Amino acid sequence: MSSSVKETFKKESFKETPAETRPAPTPPAPAALAAKVRTLAPTMTRSMQRVAETVASDPAGCAALTVTGLAERTGTSEATVVRTSRLLGYPGYRDLRLALAALAAQQAAGGAPAVTADIAVDDSLVDVVAKLAQEEQQCLADTAAGLDVTQLEAAVAALCTARRIDVYGIGASNLVGQDLAQKLLRIGLIAHAHADPHLAVTNAVQMRTGDVAVAITHSGRTTDVIEPLRVAFDHGATTIAVTGRPDGEIAAYADHILTTSTARESELRPAAMSSRTSQLLVVDCLFIGVAQRTYETAAPALSASYEALAHRHSARNNRH
């Protein structure tokens, strides 16, 4: 978003979201449909959930249905089918049908991902290892399939030229934020991760045009993350949201949205565990993208950081 547009926002008595100025999101790949449904279902109405879950569970059957036919099958209306299609990232129902047909073809060829099972309280550790590994693989695959590359490229471009970078996150998301900030610091960028919400806001007040603020929140509605991002946005910084809920409150203050996928939650595996996997993948994509585009300065900076720590590793090895 340009600084002139943000200046206009500040002068108006109301706050518009940047959604109208963001590039139109790329429709998700067919393989990402199930991930989209898992991610967005909790925010849908019951009728929209029926449509979404039906198309995800039977893509071949639904691909053969007209909008009227799918509405009748799910006991909803044609308008609900169209709204669900758009919420899932497709311009209209016709585009969703094409994706369903492609997904059905993949499944017929044996390319569909396996359905994972929850971990039970009496599972052996052998089963726990196998289930977690399968769940993590699925989560990474879903995130990769659903990640909007246009938004990712725009976020990378903003980070490459940033005067300073602030990263906001709470709990497990803060651990991911620290990982991003440390990676960027090692290639010569000025980046800081803030876990304290008060400190995050006071730092956000100092943000200006040319700065970048990154908010990491699985739910998209964490107040302690939304507030500093809003302040940074109001002060002209470019804002990036890494979230599992692209339609959450955080979107109102994000110039660029990077959507993460999560595995199904269970009593023994809360969202904080599954979301971290997909968040780390997005963070690594951001870092590698920035390192590629700033290679001439990033490579020497990374080498210098290795050399600065080399003697500490050598001393530790000599003691063992």
N, C-alpha and C positions, 0 to 999 in steps of 0.2 A: 504494500500500500504506500502511495506517495506521501511525502510530508505535507504537500498542499491539501490533500484530502483530509489528512488528520487535523490540520489546522482548522478546516471547515467544521470537523466534528466538535472541536473544542469550543467554537464560537456559537454553535447551535445550543438551544436550551434543552434538547433531548439527545440521547445517545443512540446512534444507529450502529448496527453490527456491521462488521467488515465483510459479511457473507456475500453481499451484492458485488463487491469489488474483487473477490477471490476468483481465480480461474475455475471454470466449471470442472467438478471432479470427474475423473475418468471412470466409466462404469467398471465395476469389479469383474475380474476374470471369472469364467464359469466355476473354476475350482474354489473360488473364494465365497461362493454363495452360502454354503453351510456355515462358514465362519461369520459372515455378515448376519445371518439369522441368529446365531448364538449371541453375538455381540449386542444386537439391537432389540431382540425380543423383549427384554425386561422393560424397555421404554415404550413399547407399542400398546395400543388398545387390544382388548381381547379378540376383537374381530380381525384386526390386522395380524395378530399372532397366529390365528388359525390359517390365514392365507400364507404367511411366511413359512410356518412349519410344514404345511402341506406341500408347497413347492420344493422345499428342501428334502423332504422325505420321499417324494415321488416325482423327480424331475421329468422322467420319460412320460408318465401319464399326464402331467400338467402341461407339458410342452405341446400336447395335442389338443388342448382345450382353448376355446376362445375366451375372451374376458368374461363373457356371460356364463360360459360353462364353468369356469373356475369359481365365479361368484356363487353359482348354484351348488357346486360341490362343497364349498366351505361354509355355506349358509350365510354369506355376506352380500354386499352389493358390488356392482361394477366400479363404483367410485372408490370403495375400500380396496379393491384389487389394484387399481391404478395408483392410489396413494401408497400402498405397500410397495409396489414396484419402484416408485420414486424414492421412498425411504431407504430401500435396499441399494440405491445408487444407479438405477436405470432410468433413462429419460421417460420411458413409458412401458406399457405391458408388452408391446411387440418386442422390445429389446430384451425384456426378461424372458420371453418365450424362446428367443434365439439362444440365450445363455443356458436355459434349461435343456434345450436340445443338445447343445454342446456338452453339457455336464452328463447327460444321459449317455452320450456316445463314449465319453471317458469311462464311465462306470461299466459300460458293456465291454470295453477293452481291458478292464481290470485296473484302471488308473485311479479309481476313487480311493481316498484315504480310509483307513479302517476306523471304526467307531471304538473309542476307548472306554474303559470301564472305571468306575470310581474305586477308590481304595477303601477296603472294608477294615473294620477294627481288628478282625482276626486274620487278616492277610499275613502270610509269611514275608520275611524281608526279601526273599527271592522274588515274590510277586510284587512287592512294593517297588523294587528296583525296576522290574520290567514295565510295570504300569506307569511309573513316573517317566521313564525314558520315552515310552510311547506317547504319553501326554505332552511332554516337552517338544518332541518332534512334530506333533500335530499342531501345537500352538505356534511354533516357528513357521511351519508351512502355511498356516492360515494367515499369519501376519504378512508374510512375504507376498502371498497371492492377493491380499486385499490392500496393500500399501499403494497409495496414489503417488506414482513416480513424479508427476508434474508438481505436486506439492512438495515432495522430497527435494527435487532439484531447486525449487525456489527457496526452501529453507537452507539448503547448503550454500546457495549463492549469498544469502543474507549473512550467514555466519562467516563466510570467507572475508567479507569486507567490514565486519563489525569492529567498532572502536572498543567496545567491551561487551561481555556476555554474562547475563545473570541467569541462573537456573533455579527454579522453585519446585520443591517437592516435599511431601510429608511422609514419614514412615518408610515403607519399602521403596516408594517412589523417590525418596530423598537419596537412598543408596544408589539408585540408577542415576540421579542427577549428579551426585558426586563423581561417579564414574565418567560421565560426559565431561564435566568441568576439568577433571584431572587429565583426561586425554587431550583436550584442547589446549590446556596449559603446556603440555609437553611438546606441542608443535608451535609454540610461540604466541598463542592467542591469550588475551586477558579474559579469563573466565572464572566465575565463582559460583558455588552452589550454596543456597541458603535454606536451612532447615527450620530456623527460628522464624515464625511468621511476622513478628514485629520487625526483626532485622531485614527481612525480605522486603517489607513495605518501605522502610526508610531508605533502603538502597534503590528501590524502584523509583522513588521520587527523583533520584539523580539521573535517571535514564533520559536520553535525548535521541533525536533523529540520528541514525547511524549506529545506534546500539541495538542489541538483540536480547530479548527475554524469552526463555524457554520454560514452559510450565509442563510438569509431568503429573498426571492424575488419571488413574484408571477409571474412576466414576465420572469424571468430568464435572463434578459439583463440589469438590473440596474447597470450602471457603478460604482456608489459609493459603491455597494456591491461586485461586481465582483473584483474590484481592490484589496481590502484588502484580499479577499480570495485567489487571485492569489499570492500575496506576502507571505501569510502564507503557501500556498502549496509549493512555491519555497524554503521556508526555512525549509521544512521537516515536517510541522505539518500535522496531519490527518485532512482532510477537509470534511465537510458535507453540502450539499445543500438541503434546504427545498423550493421547487419551484413547480409552476403549469405548468412549461414548461421544462420537463426533457431533451428536445433536444435544450434548449437555450444555450447561450454563457457560462452561469455559469457552465455547465456540464464539460467544458474543464479543470476545476480546482477543481473538486469534486471527492473525493475518494468514497463517498457514496451519493446517491441521493434519497431523500424521496419526492415522488410526491403528491401534494395536488390537490384536485378537487375544482372547483368553480361553483356556480350557474350561470345561464345565466345573462348577464349584461343588464341593461336598463339605461335610462337617469337618473332615480331617484335612481338607485342602482348600483354604479360603482364597479369595481373589488376590490377596497380597502376594501369594506364592506364584500363581499362574500368570498374573499380569506382569510380574517382573521379567519373566523370560522374554515376552514379546517386546517389552520396553527396552531391554538390553539390545535386542536385535536392531531396533530403530536407532538407538544411540550409536551403535557400531556403524550403521549405514551413514548416519550424519557425519561421524568422525572420518570414515574412509573417504566420503565424498569431499569433505573439506581438505583432507590431506592430499588427495589427488590434484585438486585445483590450486593448491598452494605449495606444491611439491618443492619448488626451489628454495623456499624458506622453511617449510615444514621438516624436510629431511635433515638439514643441519641442526635444527632445534632439537629434534628427536635424538640425534646422535650425541649432542651436547648433554642432554639429560641422562642418557645412558652412561656417558663418561663420568659425569658428576657423581653417579651412584656406584660406579664400578668398584671403587676401593672399599665400600661398605660390604658389598657382596664378597669380595676377596677376603676381607677380615673375618667375616662370618664363616666362610668355608675353611679358613685356616684353623678355626677353633674346633672344628668337628673332624 
